[in-house]
């Protein structure tokens, strides 16, 4: 189902989705492997800060710097804008362009599924074969931009997100995770949606995405989203205990069946507020930048760009001069309008 939006509202939501992705990524970037480690080092991360010099992955990155999560999302968005939609070939070009731009062969934060997928793409293998076996969160971390061109259209977003997963992550579990993020973002663009609608859309989209990927082992992303949301809504706990429960029972590692459900738990716990979601994702730790990117993209798309303070947006712009968030958001907005017009 498609929805008619006031143009100013849709523009704010799409800009919010782009800036939310970057905000959650940069907030989570300095976090450590567990909530206990992050608390011991930082107390609580409440702003955009640099990674410590001994960080296992992001050592030396300055405050506000994005990581591979948002970098890949931006590269993918550029191809979607250029082509006027999602294609396998455009996705592959985006991934290869990003990989070469960051010096992927020697870059520590290229994920295992993406690295294998890139090698197979370069070998000339069919793009529906290059991602077989990829079951980590790389497809989900870049999928928010797909949702941003499908206002209110959860099914369309899920199908396109699964398509963007296939070159590097052609498994049911990874396609489900990518579809869940894009579907939640698409639903968040509907001006009448509430938070329960958005989280229900994530489950619906995950079920669609799972059926579109190659058969694979792994827990159900849809069922784990439901579990993560129930942990976030535990009336007997406080935020710290709910965060610990998500960390312990859902996980915050590389598997797609951990990161995407954990992100939905963060969305629920933050009540859809992108800044609060960024803080909670950082506190959750583990692959906090990926979880934060997904969660805050959804929250930003729901609440709009005004929910992210201008000073934070300015920090993100200054820390990432190679990535023009406003131009990407405007391009996605214009494409969303064209698609809505039929």
C-alpha positions, 0 to 999 in steps of 0.5 A: 500500500502506498501513501500520499505525503505532504512534501515537506513531511516526506522530505524531512523523513527522508533526510532524517533517515539519511542523517539517522543512519550516519548518527547511529553509526558514528555514535556506536563507532567508539563503543567496545565489545560489551556493555561492561567494557563500554561503561568502564571506559566511557561511563555512558556515550552521550555525544559524538566522540572519537574512538580510543587509540586502542580500539580493536577496529576503529582506532584513531577515528575522530568524533562523528566519523562514519564507518563501513555501514553508512559508507556502503549505504551512501554508495548504494544510494548513489547507484539507486539515484543514478539508475532510478531504482534498485538493480543487482548490477547497480548494487554490485557496482556500489559495493566494488566502488566502495571497496576500492575507495577504502582500499578494501584488501587491507581494510580491517573493517570489511566484513567476511561475507562482503570480502568473499562476495567482492572476490567472486564478483571480480571473478565474473561469477553470476551475481546470484551466485556470488553471495551464497553463504553470506550470513552476516549483517553487511546487507542489512547495514546498507538497506535503509536507503532502499526503504527511503524510496518506498514510502509506505510500501513495505512489500516493495521495500522488502523485495528491493532490499533482498535484491541488494543483499544477493551479490554479497549475502544471498542467504535467507537470513541475510535477505531477511535482515536487510528486508526488515530494516528497509521495510521498517524504514518504508513504514516509518515514512507513512505519516500515520504510522506509530511505533508498533506499526513500524516494528510489525513492518520489520517482522512482515518484511523479514518474512518476505526477505527470508523467502527471497534468499537462498536456503540457509542455516540461522535463527529466524530474523522475524521471530528474533525481532519479536523477542528483542522487542519484548525484551525492550518492553519488559516492564520489570526492568530498567534501561540497563537491564533491558540492554543487558538482556538484548546483549545476552539473549539476542546478541550484538555480533556480526550474524544477521540474525543478531544485529538486525533484531538487536536494532529493532530492540533499540528502536523499541527501547528508544521509543523511536527517538533517534538520539536516544537510540544512538545512545542505547546502541552505543551502550549495547556495544558489540557491533554497535555502529551497525546496530546504531546505523540501522536503528537510527535510520528507522527512528530518523525516518519516523521522527524526521530530521528535526529530531537530530540536533543541527549541531550533531548534523554539522559534526557529521558533515565536517567529519565526513567531507567525502559524503554529502548527506544532504545531496544523497537525501535530496536525490532519494527524496526526488526519486521517492516522489517520482516513484509515488507519482507512478 
